[in-house]
Amino acid sequence: MAQQKTDVMEKLVSLSKRRGFVFQSSEIYGGTGSCWDYGPLGVELKQNIKRVWWRDFVQARADMVGIDASILMHPTVWKASGHLDHFTDPMVDCRACKLRFRADHVDAIPWVHYCAATKGNKFTIAGGEPCHHCEQRRTLCPACGKGELTPPRQFNLMFKTFMGPVEEDAAVAYLRPETAQAMFVNFENVLQSMRLKLPFGIAQVGRSFRNEITPGNFIFRTREFEQMEIEYFVNPHETVEGRPADEYWHDRWIADCLDWFRRYGLGEENIRLREHDPDELSHYSKRTVDIDFHYPIGWSELMGVANRTDFDLKQHAQWSGKSLTYFDEGRHEHVVPYVIEPAAGVDRALLAFMSDAYREEEVRGEKRVVLRFHPELAPIKVAVFPLVNRDGMPEIARKVEAGLRPYLNVFYDDSGAVGRRYRRMDEVGTPYCVTVDSQTLQDETVTVRDRDSMEQVRVPIAGLRAHVEERMGAWKRPV
């Protein structure tokens, strides 16, 4: 049974700092709100997520190519895309404490209430619920409980900056709020340079920036984040298996993305599909489906797969005066492709993999914390220990470490009892621990201990790498 997710978020935040996954940005200066730094293990986990995503969705497919575009783009890009006019959230301010909130989220926030029925005692009440003493519902600021909220007004989420030495309107630029637009404005460049035929996709992994009104929940909603996005271009005049090509490929990408998250360890019970209602679709979307994950904060979006139709290419063609079409040789006509967009957040994926992998178990009367990462995602693949620091064991262990390091991320540890070393590696998700002991001195074998089952086997040093890689390839998510 999956562990109940009541206090898992607090435990993940604590573990992340203590073991070097995620730190508060600029912590020694009091921190920067909703900005996070990835530590030595966090950056390995993050790079592994991006690496396997790129390998599986770009390098392994003949219909995919990638780009890495500039964060700063021509400001007209954002006018053409609709971001200057539509990329807004409704915002309200507290007239007393001056805090700001998203108007459409404020009712779900736990709220402070000074209850008259209890002589003004202060209570914090769950979002959406009334006071159990006086039955009053929230009408004032949820944070201070005293100030009135202003009427909602629209707030653009793009960060504005200036290019050049003088802050003039002519030099206004924006930090990109998504990576997608770079793939649209480079459509013609990629099409011609790579001589591609529809359907094909352009992928990009990169940073985006959104000036969120109410960011929070650790790394779930931040102002600076990384995205893994694909723009998959299809011919709207074609059919596949009797269906319009865009509808077929939309469903195909939803299934492929869902399978990818399952393959790398997310449990079936923690992921689901959610269809967007017509009134919540973005201005460019014909249909959008989210892959939701059951985070410690509840069900929320892990990634989205949208059918953007031909909106973006037509908009950029209109505003730039450039033709962004594909010549259909069979029909002898130029067409504007439709676009299917699978878009995932790296940070949200990392949080999902961490929370799904987190387990607390009792082993021989002691608590064991373990992160059951898929071995390909685990920051450290193998830990190498000498059983004791004598009799030549450290020297052999160092040679074992050196032999594995060109192929796998290895960690060497000779500090403390071997049981404690196992626990430290369990807590950071290391799938295999290798111990050099007295038997190693006799027959050149080592003990390989499995993180999930805790079973141990003897393996010759000469075949250690092949043994570990074989087990990594055969890994299955523990129940």
Secondary structure, 3 states (H helix, E strand, C coil): CCCCCCCHHHHHHHHHHHCCCEEECCHHHCCCCCCEEECHHHHHHHHHHHHHHHHHHHHCCCCEEECCCCCECCCHHHHHHCHHHHCEEEEEEECCCCCEEECCCHHHCCEEEEEHHHCCEEEEECCCCCCCCCCCCCCCCCCCCCCCECCCEEEECCCEEECCCCCCHHHEEEECCCCHHHHHHCHHHHHHHHCCCCCEEEEEEEEEECCCCCCECCCCECCEEEEEEEEEEECCCCEECCEEHHHHHHHHHHHHHHHHHHHCCCCHHHEEEEECCHHHCCCCCCEEEEEEEEECCEEEEEEEEEEEECHHHHHHHHHHCCCCCEEECCCCEEECCEEEEEEEEHHHHHHHHHHHHEEEEEECCEEEEEECCCCCCCCCCEEEEECCCCCCHHHHHHHHHHHHCCCCCEEECCCCCHHHHHHHHHHCCCCEEEEECHHHHHHCEEEEEECCCCCEEEEEHHHHHHHHHHHHHCCCCCC
